[in-house]
Amino acid sequence: GQEEHLKRMEERMMDVEQKLRLVKRLLQDKVNQLKEQLSRNTKADAMVKDLYVENAQLLKALEMTEQRQKTAERKNYLLEEKIANLNRIVKNLASPSFNS
């Protein structure tokens, strides 16, 4: 009777231990999974920040390029005006009324 009882108790304990080991393994898997996810999220966060910074730099570069373009256009316009004035002067100098 009592030995039978003890044997059954022992078996039950072994069963419980086995289940506990299984639960422990599953929990460990879950922890590893969550750790991986966290590191992935952290990496994604870092990538988003990098992209944000890169985007800001590109916008700045674009602004500077546009600024340079405007300056070049203004200079070009002034140059065209000067050339037109020079042409007028040359034409006036070359005109018969000036030579006579």
Secondary structure, 3 states (H helix, E strand, C coil): CHHHHHHHHHHHHHHHHHHHHHHHHHHHHHHHHHHHHHHHHHHHHHHHHHHHHHHHHHHHHHHHHHHHHHHHHHHHHHHHHHHHHHHHHHHHHHCHHHHC
